[in-house]
Amino acid sequence: MEMLPEVVFVQANEDYTLLLEFENGEKGIFDVKPYLEKGIFKELKNIEMFKTVKVSYGTVVWDNEADFCPDTIYLISEKIF
């Protein structure tokens, strides 16, 4: 099974999207809004918590330990190249 590219850069945007860059050079936008009513992601509705996002182990994580599977981030993000 082929490994999907990992996240190497992330920037939180005011509209609860993430600007991403992957190790293969692709860029994408990942919309977190659909997840903000689920479990630990509810805490990310606080924009200051949302802005704590960083890259860790090829995916994105927040200070409250919320994270996404790296494959999900890559497959669902809208590629903007």
PyMOL Python script that loads the backbone (N, CA, C, O; Angstrom):
from pymol import cmd

cmd.read_pdbstr("""\
ATOM      1  N   MET A   1       0.841  -1.193   0.000  1.00  0.00           N
ATOM      2  CA  MET A   1       0.000   0.000   0.000  1.00  0.00           C
ATOM      3  C   MET A   1       0.877   1.244   0.000  1.00  0.00           C
ATOM      4  O   MET A   1       1.794   1.374   0.812  1.00  0.00           O
ATOM      5  N   GLU A   2       0.588   2.142  -0.908  1.00  0.00           N
ATOM      6  CA  GLU A   2       1.373   3.364  -1.040  1.00  0.00           C
ATOM      7  C   GLU A   2       1.037   4.345   0.076  1.00  0.00           C
ATOM      8  O   GLU A   2      -0.127   4.548   0.423  1.00  0.00           O
ATOM      9  N   MET A   3       2.079   4.942   0.623  1.00  0.00           N
ATOM     10  CA  MET A   3       1.884   5.954   1.670  1.00  0.00           C
ATOM     11  C   MET A   3       1.476   7.283   1.021  1.00  0.00           C
ATOM     12  O   MET A   3       2.030   7.682  -0.003  1.00  0.00           O
ATOM     13  N   LEU A   4       0.520   7.944   1.621  1.00  0.00           N
ATOM     14  CA  LEU A   4       0.108   9.255   1.144  1.00  0.00           C
ATOM     15  C   LEU A   4       1.058  10.305   1.709  1.00  0.00           C
ATOM     16  O   LEU A   4       1.658  10.085   2.761  1.00  0.00           O
ATOM     17  N   PRO A   5       1.208  11.445   1.030  1.00  0.00           N
ATOM     18  CA  PRO A   5       2.130  12.482   1.505  1.00  0.00           C
ATOM     19  C   PRO A   5       1.717  13.037   2.868  1.00  0.00           C
ATOM     20  O   PRO A   5       0.531  13.176   3.170  1.00  0.00           O
ATOM     21  N   GLU A   6       2.718  13.345   3.671  1.00  0.00           N
ATOM     22  CA  GLU A   6       2.479  13.908   5.000  1.00  0.00           C
ATOM     23  C   GLU A   6       2.454  15.428   4.945  1.00  0.00           C
ATOM     24  O   GLU A   6       2.979  16.040   4.015  1.00  0.00           O
ATOM     25  N   VAL A   7       1.836  16.027   5.957  1.00  0.00           N
ATOM     26  CA  VAL A   7       1.782  17.481   6.107  1.00  0.00           C
ATOM     27  C   VAL A   7       3.153  17.977   6.573  1.00  0.00           C
ATOM     28  O   VAL A   7       3.751  17.411   7.489  1.00  0.00           O
ATOM     29  N   VAL A   8       3.642  19.044   5.930  1.00  0.00           N
ATOM     30  CA  VAL A   8       4.902  19.648   6.364  1.00  0.00           C
ATOM     31  C   VAL A   8       4.718  21.100   6.826  1.00  0.00           C
ATOM     32  O   VAL A   8       5.615  21.680   7.437  1.00  0.00           O
ATOM     33  N   PHE A   9       3.538  21.685   6.528  1.00  0.00           N
ATOM     34  CA  PHE A   9       3.255  23.070   6.932  1.00  0.00           C
ATOM     35  C   PHE A   9       1.757  23.200   7.138  1.00  0.00           C
ATOM     36  O   PHE A   9       0.964  22.632   6.387  1.00  0.00           O
ATOM     37  N   VAL A  10       1.372  23.961   8.170  1.00  0.00           N
ATOM     38  CA  VAL A  10      -0.047  24.252   8.394  1.00  0.00           C
ATOM     39  C   VAL A  10      -0.200  25.683   8.878  1.00  0.00           C
ATOM     40  O   VAL A  10       0.613  26.183   9.656  1.00  0.00           O
ATOM     41  N   GLN A  11      -1.253  26.332   8.406  1.00  0.00           N
ATOM     42  CA  GLN A  11      -1.618  27.682   8.863  1.00  0.00           C
ATOM     43  C   GLN A  11      -3.110  27.698   9.130  1.00  0.00           C
ATOM     44  O   GLN A  11      -3.903  27.319   8.268  1.00  0.00           O
ATOM     45  N   ALA A  12      -3.501  28.136  10.327  1.00  0.00           N
ATOM     46  CA  ALA A  12      -4.917  28.256  10.683  1.00  0.00           C
ATOM     47  C   ALA A  12      -5.478  29.558  10.122  1.00  0.00           C
ATOM     48  O   ALA A  12      -4.851  30.612  10.227  1.00  0.00           O
ATOM     49  N   ASN A  13      -6.654  29.477   9.532  1.00  0.00           N
ATOM     50  CA  ASN A  13      -7.326  30.653   8.995  1.00  0.00           C
ATOM     51  C   ASN A  13      -8.542  30.999   9.855  1.00  0.00           C
ATOM     52  O   ASN A  13      -9.087  30.138  10.545  1.00  0.00           O
ATOM     53  N   GLU A  14      -8.963  32.261   9.809  1.00  0.00           N
ATOM     54  CA  GLU A  14     -10.071  32.761  10.631  1.00  0.00           C
ATOM     55  C   GLU A  14     -11.398  32.058  10.344  1.00  0.00           C
ATOM     56  O   GLU A  14     -12.293  32.057  11.190  1.00  0.00           O
ATOM     57  N   ASP A  15     -11.532  31.456   9.151  1.00  0.00           N
ATOM     58  CA  ASP A  15     -12.791  30.801   8.779  1.00  0.00           C
ATOM     59  C   ASP A  15     -12.793  29.303   9.120  1.00  0.00           C
ATOM     60  O   ASP A  15     -13.581  28.539   8.561  1.00  0.00           O
ATOM     61  N   TYR A  16     -11.916  28.890  10.034  1.00  0.00           N
ATOM     62  CA  TYR A  16     -11.819  27.489  10.475  1.00  0.00           C
ATOM     63  C   TYR A  16     -11.415  26.537   9.355  1.00  0.00           C
ATOM     64  O   TYR A  16     -11.845  25.385   9.299  1.00  0.00           O
ATOM     65  N   THR A  17     -10.577  27.059   8.467  1.00  0.00           N
ATOM     66  CA  THR A  17      -9.929  26.199   7.485  1.00  0.00           C
ATOM     67  C   THR A  17      -8.437  26.190   7.787  1.00  0.00           C
ATOM     68  O   THR A  17      -7.920  27.055   8.494  1.00  0.00           O
ATOM     69  N   LEU A  18      -7.766  25.197   7.236  1.00  0.00           N
ATOM     70  CA  LEU A  18      -6.319  25.084   7.378  1.00  0.00           C
ATOM     71  C   LEU A  18      -5.683  25.142   5.999  1.00  0.00           C
ATOM     72  O   LEU A  18      -6.107  24.443   5.079  1.00  0.00           O
ATOM     73  N   LEU A  19      -4.667  25.978   5.865  1.00  0.00           N
ATOM     74  CA  LEU A  19      -3.840  25.984   4.666  1.00  0.00           C
ATOM     75  C   LEU A  19      -2.730  24.974   4.919  1.00  0.00           C
ATOM     76  O   LEU A  19      -2.012  25.066   5.915  1.00  0.00           O
ATOM     77  N   LEU A  20      -2.595  24.015   4.018  1.00  0.00           N
ATOM     78  CA  LEU A  20      -1.647  22.925   4.207  1.00  0.00           C
ATOM     79  C   LEU A  20      -0.642  22.863   3.076  1.00  0.00           C
ATOM     80  O   LEU A  20      -0.941  23.232   1.940  1.00  0.00           O
ATOM     81  N   GLU A  21       0.557  22.389   3.398  1.00  0.00           N
ATOM     82  CA  GLU A  21       1.509  21.997   2.374  1.00  0.00           C
ATOM     83  C   GLU A  21       1.951  20.581   2.703  1.00  0.00           C
ATOM     84  O   GLU A  21       2.235  20.251   3.854  1.00  0.00           O
ATOM     85  N   PHE A  22       2.004  19.750   1.662  1.00  0.00           N
ATOM     86  CA  PHE A  22       2.372  18.355   1.832  1.00  0.00           C
ATOM     87  C   PHE A  22       3.801  18.127   1.347  1.00  0.00           C
ATOM     88  O   PHE A  22       4.349  18.942   0.604  1.00  0.00           O
ATOM     89  N   GLU A  23       4.392  17.025   1.767  1.00  0.00           N
ATOM     90  CA  GLU A  23       5.790  16.759   1.452  1.00  0.00           C
ATOM     91  C   GLU A  23       6.047  16.611  -0.042  1.00  0.00           C
ATOM     92  O   GLU A  23       7.193  16.725  -0.477  1.00  0.00           O
ATOM     93  N   ASN A  24       5.016  16.360  -0.835  1.00  0.00           N
ATOM     94  CA  ASN A  24       5.190  16.250  -2.287  1.00  0.00           C
ATOM     95  C   ASN A  24       5.063  17.604  -2.988  1.00  0.00           C
ATOM     96  O   ASN A  24       5.101  17.672  -4.217  1.00  0.00           O
ATOM     97  N   GLY A  25       4.911  18.686  -2.209  1.00  0.00           N
ATOM     98  CA  GLY A  25       4.819  20.031  -2.771  1.00  0.00           C
ATOM     99  C   GLY A  25       3.396  20.504  -3.020  1.00  0.00           C
ATOM    100  O   GLY A  25       3.182  21.686  -3.286  1.00  0.00           O
ATOM    101  N   GLU A  26       2.418  19.608  -2.940  1.00  0.00           N
ATOM    102  CA  GLU A  26       1.032  20.021  -3.131  1.00  0.00           C
ATOM    103  C   GLU A  26       0.579  20.890  -1.963  1.00  0.00           C
ATOM    104  O   GLU A  26       1.057  20.753  -0.837  1.00  0.00           O
ATOM    105  N   LYS A  27      -0.360  21.792  -2.265  1.00  0.00           N
ATOM    106  CA  LYS A  27      -0.969  22.619  -1.227  1.00  0.00           C
ATOM    107  C   LYS A  27      -2.461  22.333  -1.221  1.00  0.00           C
ATOM    108  O   LYS A  27      -3.044  21.965  -2.242  1.00  0.00           O
ATOM    109  N   GLY A  28      -3.069  22.509  -0.053  1.00  0.00           N
ATOM    110  CA  GLY A  28      -4.493  22.247   0.037  1.00  0.00           C
ATOM    111  C   GLY A  28      -5.151  23.054   1.144  1.00  0.00           C
ATOM    112  O   GLY A  28      -4.489  23.630   2.007  1.00  0.00           O
ATOM    113  N   ILE A  29      -6.476  23.075   1.089  1.00  0.00           N
ATOM    114  CA  ILE A  29      -7.289  23.707   2.123  1.00  0.00           C
ATOM    115  C   ILE A  29      -8.144  22.603   2.749  1.00  0.00           C
ATOM    116  O   ILE A  29      -8.830  21.862   2.045  1.00  0.00           O
ATOM    117  N   PHE A  30      -8.093  22.506   4.071  1.00  0.00           N
ATOM    118  CA  PHE A  30      -8.906  21.526   4.800  1.00  0.00           C
ATOM    119  C   PHE A  30      -9.902  22.297   5.655  1.00  0.00           C
ATOM    120  O   PHE A  30      -9.514  23.111   6.493  1.00  0.00           O
ATOM    121  N   ASP A  31     -11.177  22.038   5.440  1.00  0.00           N
ATOM    122  CA  ASP A  31     -12.248  22.725   6.168  1.00  0.00           C
ATOM    123  C   ASP A  31     -12.571  21.943   7.441  1.00  0.00           C
ATOM    124  O   ASP A  31     -13.042  20.808   7.374  1.00  0.00           O
ATOM    125  N   VAL A  32     -12.318  22.552   8.600  1.00  0.00           N
ATOM    126  CA  VAL A  32     -12.552  21.893   9.880  1.00  0.00           C
ATOM    127  C   VAL A  32     -13.993  22.104  10.366  1.00  0.00           C
ATOM    128  O   VAL A  32     -14.438  21.408  11.279  1.00  0.00           O
ATOM    129  N   LYS A  33     -14.724  23.047   9.774  1.00  0.00           N
ATOM    130  CA  LYS A  33     -16.079  23.382  10.248  1.00  0.00           C
ATOM    131  C   LYS A  33     -16.997  22.168  10.417  1.00  0.00           C
ATOM    132  O   LYS A  33     -17.717  22.108  11.413  1.00  0.00           O
ATOM    133  N   PRO A  34     -17.008  21.195   9.491  1.00  0.00           N
ATOM    134  CA  PRO A  34     -17.919  20.050   9.664  1.00  0.00           C
ATOM    135  C   PRO A  34     -17.636  19.208  10.913  1.00  0.00           C
ATOM    136  O   PRO A  34     -18.480  18.406  11.313  1.00  0.00           O
ATOM    137  N   TYR A  35     -16.481  19.373  11.523  1.00  0.00           N
ATOM    138  CA  TYR A  35     -16.089  18.564  12.677  1.00  0.00           C
ATOM    139  C   TYR A  35     -16.269  19.291  14.013  1.00  0.00           C
ATOM    140  O   TYR A  35     -16.085  18.687  15.070  1.00  0.00           O
ATOM    141  N   LEU A  36     -16.628  20.580  13.977  1.00  0.00           N
ATOM    142  CA  LEU A  36     -16.643  21.410  15.185  1.00  0.00           C
ATOM    143  C   LEU A  36     -17.758  21.065  16.168  1.00  0.00           C
ATOM    144  O   LEU A  36     -17.787  21.622  17.265  1.00  0.00           O
ATOM    145  N   GLU A  37     -18.665  20.175  15.817  1.00  0.00           N
ATOM    146  CA  GLU A  37     -19.725  19.753  16.744  1.00  0.00           C
ATOM    147  C   GLU A  37     -19.473  18.345  17.273  1.00  0.00           C
ATOM    148  O   GLU A  37     -20.346  17.755  17.910  1.00  0.00           O
ATOM    149  N   LYS A  38     -18.289  17.810  17.012  1.00  0.00           N
ATOM    150  CA  LYS A  38     -17.990  16.422  17.368  1.00  0.00           C
ATOM    151  C   LYS A  38     -16.884  16.343  18.418  1.00  0.00           C
ATOM    152  O   LYS A  38     -15.782  16.849  18.206  1.00  0.00           O
ATOM    153  N   GLY A  39     -17.183  15.712  19.540  1.00  0.00           N
ATOM    154  CA  GLY A  39     -16.174  15.373  20.547  1.00  0.00           C
ATOM    155  C   GLY A  39     -15.208  16.484  20.895  1.00  0.00           C
ATOM    156  O   GLY A  39     -15.604  17.620  21.152  1.00  0.00           O
ATOM    157  N   ILE A  40     -13.926  16.133  20.899  1.00  0.00           N
ATOM    158  CA  ILE A  40     -12.875  17.065  21.292  1.00  0.00           C
ATOM    159  C   ILE A  40     -12.771  18.253  20.341  1.00  0.00           C
ATOM    160  O   ILE A  40     -12.244  19.301  20.712  1.00  0.00           O
ATOM    161  N   PHE A  41     -13.275  18.093  19.104  1.00  0.00           N
ATOM    162  CA  PHE A  41     -13.197  19.181  18.132  1.00  0.00           C
ATOM    163  C   PHE A  41     -14.071  20.367  18.522  1.00  0.00           C
ATOM    164  O   PHE A  41     -13.857  21.472  18.024  1.00  0.00           O
ATOM    165  N   LYS A  42     -15.057  20.161  19.408  1.00  0.00           N
ATOM    166  CA  LYS A  42     -15.900  21.277  19.880  1.00  0.00           C
ATOM    167  C   LYS A  42     -15.043  22.376  20.497  1.00  0.00           C
ATOM    168  O   LYS A  42     -15.368  23.558  20.385  1.00  0.00           O
ATOM    169  N   GLU A  43     -13.950  21.988  21.149  1.00  0.00           N
ATOM    170  CA  GLU A  43     -13.064  22.971  21.783  1.00  0.00           C
ATOM    171  C   GLU A  43     -12.407  23.896  20.759  1.00  0.00           C
ATOM    172  O   GLU A  43     -11.965  24.992  21.104  1.00  0.00           O
ATOM    173  N   LEU A  44     -12.342  23.459  19.508  1.00  0.00           N
ATOM    174  CA  LEU A  44     -11.697  24.261  18.467  1.00  0.00           C
ATOM    175  C   LEU A  44     -12.579  25.410  17.993  1.00  0.00           C
ATOM    176  O   LEU A  44     -12.123  26.260  17.229  1.00  0.00           O
ATOM    177  N   LYS A  45     -13.851  25.449  18.438  1.00  0.00           N
ATOM    178  CA  LYS A  45     -14.704  26.591  18.106  1.00  0.00           C
ATOM    179  C   LYS A  45     -14.142  27.872  18.724  1.00  0.00           C
ATOM    180  O   LYS A  45     -14.414  28.971  18.242  1.00  0.00           O
ATOM    181  N   ASN A  46     -13.355  27.723  19.795  1.00  0.00           N
ATOM    182  CA  ASN A  46     -12.609  28.850  20.353  1.00  0.00           C
ATOM    183  C   ASN A  46     -11.469  29.129  19.380  1.00  0.00           C
ATOM    184  O   ASN A  46     -10.538  28.333  19.265  1.00  0.00           O
ATOM    185  N   ILE A  47     -11.542  30.260  18.679  1.00  0.00           N
ATOM    186  CA  ILE A  47     -10.578  30.561  17.613  1.00  0.00           C
ATOM    187  C   ILE A  47      -9.141  30.582  18.131  1.00  0.00           C
ATOM    188  O   ILE A  47      -8.213  30.243  17.396  1.00  0.00           O
ATOM    189  N   GLU A  48      -8.951  30.975  19.382  1.00  0.00           N
ATOM    190  CA  GLU A  48      -7.583  30.977  19.927  1.00  0.00           C
ATOM    191  C   GLU A  48      -7.060  29.545  20.045  1.00  0.00           C
ATOM    192  O   GLU A  48      -5.885  29.296  19.779  1.00  0.00           O
ATOM    193  N   MET A  49      -7.919  28.600  20.439  1.00  0.00           N
ATOM    194  CA  MET A  49      -7.506  27.195  20.484  1.00  0.00           C
ATOM    195  C   MET A  49      -7.269  26.679  19.069  1.00  0.00           C
ATOM    196  O   MET A  49      -6.313  25.944  18.820  1.00  0.00           O
ATOM    197  N   PHE A  50      -8.153  27.073  18.139  1.00  0.00           N
ATOM    198  CA  PHE A  50      -7.993  26.636  16.752  1.00  0.00           C
ATOM    199  C   PHE A  50      -6.634  27.058  16.199  1.00  0.00           C
ATOM    200  O   PHE A  50      -6.008  26.312  15.446  1.00  0.00           O
ATOM    201  N   LYS A  51      -6.187  28.239  16.569  1.00  0.00           N
ATOM    202  CA  LYS A  51      -4.922  28.778  16.050  1.00  0.00           C
ATOM    203  C   LYS A  51      -3.684  28.114  16.661  1.00  0.00           C
ATOM    204  O   LYS A  51      -2.561  28.425  16.262  1.00  0.00           O
ATOM    205  N   THR A  52      -3.876  27.202  17.625  1.00  0.00           N
ATOM    206  CA  THR A  52      -2.720  26.511  18.208  1.00  0.00           C
ATOM    207  C   THR A  52      -2.263  25.333  17.343  1.00  0.00           C
ATOM    208  O   THR A  52      -1.354  24.604  17.739  1.00  0.00           O
ATOM    209  N   VAL A  53      -2.868  25.136  16.186  1.00  0.00           N
ATOM    210  CA  VAL A  53      -2.539  23.998  15.325  1.00  0.00           C
ATOM    211  C   VAL A  53      -1.066  24.011  14.924  1.00  0.00           C
ATOM    212  O   VAL A  53      -0.475  25.065  14.691  1.00  0.00           O
ATOM    213  N   LYS A  54      -0.495  22.817  14.851  1.00  0.00           N
ATOM    214  CA  LYS A  54       0.890  22.668  14.400  1.00  0.00           C
ATOM    215  C   LYS A  54       1.040  21.308  13.721  1.00  0.00           C
ATOM    216  O   LYS A  54       0.181  20.436  13.849  1.00  0.00           O
ATOM    217  N   VAL A  55       2.147  21.145  12.998  1.00  0.00           N
ATOM    218  CA  VAL A  55       2.456  19.873  12.350  1.00  0.00           C
ATOM    219  C   VAL A  55       3.150  18.966  13.361  1.00  0.00           C
ATOM    220  O   VAL A  55       4.059  19.385  14.077  1.00  0.00           O
ATOM    221  N   SER A  56       2.703  17.718  13.399  1.00  0.00           N
ATOM    222  CA  SER A  56       3.340  16.723  14.253  1.00  0.00           C
ATOM    223  C   SER A  56       3.145  15.339  13.626  1.00  0.00           C
ATOM    224  O   SER A  56       2.022  14.944  13.316  1.00  0.00           O
ATOM    225  N   TYR A  57       4.215  14.632  13.450  1.00  0.00           N
ATOM    226  CA  TYR A  57       4.166  13.273  12.892  1.00  0.00           C
ATOM    227  C   TYR A  57       3.386  13.199  11.581  1.00  0.00           C
ATOM    228  O   TYR A  57       2.631  12.253  11.356  1.00  0.00           O
ATOM    229  N   GLY A  58       3.569  14.189  10.726  1.00  0.00           N
ATOM    230  CA  GLY A  58       2.978  14.169   9.395  1.00  0.00           C
ATOM    231  C   GLY A  58       1.530  14.565   9.295  1.00  0.00           C
ATOM    232  O   GLY A  58       0.927  14.468   8.226  1.00  0.00           O
ATOM    233  N   THR A  59       0.954  15.021  10.418  1.00  0.00           N
ATOM    234  CA  THR A  59      -0.433  15.473  10.396  1.00  0.00           C
ATOM    235  C   THR A  59      -0.544  16.767  11.200  1.00  0.00           C
ATOM    236  O   THR A  59       0.469  17.390  11.517  1.00  0.00           O
ATOM    237  N   VAL A  60      -1.759  17.168  11.525  1.00  0.00           N
ATOM    238  CA  VAL A  60      -1.973  18.389  12.298  1.00  0.00           C
ATOM    239  C   VAL A  60      -2.523  18.035  13.666  1.00  0.00           C
ATOM    240  O   VAL A  60      -3.352  17.136  13.803  1.00  0.00           O
ATOM    241  N   VAL A  61      -2.048  18.757  14.684  1.00  0.00           N
ATOM    242  CA  VAL A  61      -2.523  18.564  16.057  1.00  0.00           C
ATOM    243  C   VAL A  61      -2.710  19.927  16.706  1.00  0.00           C
ATOM    244  O   VAL A  61      -2.084  20.913  16.316  1.00  0.00           O
ATOM    245  N   TRP A  62      -3.589  19.960  17.709  1.00  0.00           N
ATOM    246  CA  TRP A  62      -3.847  21.172  18.460  1.00  0.00           C
ATOM    247  C   TRP A  62      -3.394  20.983  19.904  1.00  0.00           C
ATOM    248  O   TRP A  62      -3.111  19.863  20.331  1.00  0.00           O
ATOM    249  N   ASP A  63      -3.326  22.085  20.655  1.00  0.00           N
ATOM    250  CA  ASP A  63      -2.896  22.038  22.047  1.00  0.00           C
ATOM    251  C   ASP A  63      -3.826  21.198  22.925  1.00  0.00           C
ATOM    252  O   ASP A  63      -3.406  20.720  23.979  1.00  0.00           O
ATOM    253  N   ASN A  64      -5.091  21.010  22.505  1.00  0.00           N
ATOM    254  CA  ASN A  64      -6.012  20.181  23.292  1.00  0.00           C
ATOM    255  C   ASN A  64      -5.906  18.702  22.892  1.00  0.00           C
ATOM    256  O   ASN A  64      -6.718  17.883  23.321  1.00  0.00           O
ATOM    257  N   GLU A  65      -4.918  18.371  22.083  1.00  0.00           N
ATOM    258  CA  GLU A  65      -4.615  17.013  21.610  1.00  0.00           C
ATOM    259  C   GLU A  65      -5.560  16.498  20.531  1.00  0.00           C
ATOM    260  O   GLU A  65      -5.501  15.320  20.175  1.00  0.00           O
ATOM    261  N   ALA A  66      -6.431  17.358  20.002  1.00  0.00           N
ATOM    262  CA  ALA A  66      -7.240  16.972  18.842  1.00  0.00           C
ATOM    263  C   ALA A  66      -6.298  16.809  17.651  1.00  0.00           C
ATOM    264  O   ALA A  66      -5.320  17.544  17.518  1.00  0.00           O
ATOM    265  N   ASP A  67      -6.597  15.850  16.798  1.00  0.00           N
ATOM    266  CA  ASP A  67      -5.801  15.656  15.593  1.00  0.00           C
ATOM    267  C   ASP A  67      -6.641  14.947  14.540  1.00  0.00           C
ATOM    268  O   ASP A  67      -7.744  14.476  14.818  1.00  0.00           O
ATOM    269  N   PHE A  68      -6.108  14.879  13.340  1.00  0.00           N
ATOM    270  CA  PHE A  68      -6.732  14.157  12.242  1.00  0.00           C
ATOM    271  C   PHE A  68      -5.752  13.120  11.717  1.00  0.00           C
ATOM    272  O   PHE A  68      -4.538  13.316  11.771  1.00  0.00           O
ATOM    273  N   CYS A  69      -6.278  12.035  11.217  1.00  0.00           N
ATOM    274  CA  CYS A  69      -5.460  11.033  10.538  1.00  0.00           C
ATOM    275  C   CYS A  69      -4.792  11.714   9.336  1.00  0.00           C
ATOM    276  O   CYS A  69      -5.461  12.438   8.599  1.00  0.00           O
ATOM    277  N   PRO A  70      -3.487  11.496   9.122  1.00  0.00           N
ATOM    278  CA  PRO A  70      -2.819  12.152   7.994  1.00  0.00           C
ATOM    279  C   PRO A  70      -3.434  11.784   6.647  1.00  0.00           C
ATOM    280  O   PRO A  70      -3.452  12.613   5.738  1.00  0.00           O
ATOM    281  N   ASP A  71      -3.937  10.561   6.499  1.00  0.00           N
ATOM    282  CA  ASP A  71      -4.578  10.177   5.239  1.00  0.00           C
ATOM    283  C   ASP A  71      -5.857  10.987   5.015  1.00  0.00           C
ATOM    284  O   ASP A  71      -6.133  11.419   3.896  1.00  0.00           O
ATOM    285  N   THR A  72      -6.639  11.192   6.087  1.00  0.00           N
ATOM    286  CA  THR A  72      -7.865  11.991   5.990  1.00  0.00           C
ATOM    287  C   THR A  72      -7.536  13.409   5.551  1.00  0.00           C
ATOM    288  O   THR A  72      -8.178  13.957   4.655  1.00  0.00           O
ATOM    289  N   ILE A  73      -6.534  13.996   6.186  1.00  0.00           N
ATOM    290  CA  ILE A  73      -6.130  15.371   5.843  1.00  0.00           C
ATOM    291  C   ILE A  73      -5.798  15.472   4.355  1.00  0.00           C
ATOM    292  O   ILE A  73      -6.236  16.400   3.675  1.00  0.00           O
ATOM    293  N   TYR A  74      -5.029  14.519   3.860  1.00  0.00           N
ATOM    294  CA  TYR A  74      -4.625  14.574   2.454  1.00  0.00           C
ATOM    295  C   TYR A  74      -5.794  14.311   1.514  1.00  0.00           C
ATOM    296  O   TYR A  74      -5.987  15.047   0.547  1.00  0.00           O
ATOM    297  N   LEU A  75      -6.565  13.284   1.783  1.00  0.00           N
ATOM    298  CA  LEU A  75      -7.624  12.877   0.850  1.00  0.00           C
ATOM    299  C   LEU A  75      -8.786  13.853   0.803  1.00  0.00           C
ATOM    300  O   LEU A  75      -9.390  14.032  -0.255  1.00  0.00           O
ATOM    301  N   ILE A  76      -9.116  14.490   1.925  1.00  0.00           N
ATOM    302  CA  ILE A  76     -10.282  15.371   1.975  1.00  0.00           C
ATOM    303  C   ILE A  76      -9.935  16.822   1.644  1.00  0.00           C
ATOM    304  O   ILE A  76     -10.815  17.588   1.251  1.00  0.00           O
ATOM    305  N   SER A  77      -8.674  17.211   1.797  1.00  0.00           N
ATOM    306  CA  SER A  77      -8.337  18.611   1.526  1.00  0.00           C
ATOM    307  C   SER A  77      -8.528  18.940   0.046  1.00  0.00           C
ATOM    308  O   SER A  77      -8.289  18.117  -0.838  1.00  0.00           O
ATOM    309  N   GLU A  78      -8.971  20.183  -0.188  1.00  0.00           N
ATOM    310  CA  GLU A  78      -9.146  20.674  -1.546  1.00  0.00           C
ATOM    311  C   GLU A  78      -7.781  21.143  -2.042  1.00  0.00           C
ATOM    312  O   GLU A  78      -7.229  22.108  -1.514  1.00  0.00           O
ATOM    313  N   LYS A  79      -7.238  20.475  -3.042  1.00  0.00           N
ATOM    314  CA  LYS A  79      -5.900  20.807  -3.532  1.00  0.00           C
ATOM    315  C   LYS A  79      -5.938  22.135  -4.299  1.00  0.00           C
ATOM    316  O   LYS A  79      -6.813  22.366  -5.134  1.00  0.00           O
ATOM    317  N   ILE A  80      -4.976  22.985  -3.994  1.00  0.00           N
ATOM    318  CA  ILE A  80      -4.905  24.285  -4.654  1.00  0.00           C
ATOM    319  C   ILE A  80      -3.615  24.442  -5.456  1.00  0.00           C
ATOM    320  O   ILE A  80      -3.417  25.452  -6.132  1.00  0.00           O
ATOM    321  N   PHE A  81      -2.749  23.450  -5.379  1.00  0.00           N
ATOM    322  CA  PHE A  81      -1.492  23.406  -6.103  1.00  0.00           C
ATOM    323  C   PHE A  81      -0.875  24.760  -6.097  1.00  0.00           C
ATOM    324  O   PHE A  81       0.204  24.949  -6.659  1.00  0.00           O
TER     325      PHE A  81
END
""", "prot")
cmd.dss("prot")
cmd.show_as("cartoon", "prot")
cmd.util.cbc("prot")
cmd.orient("prot")
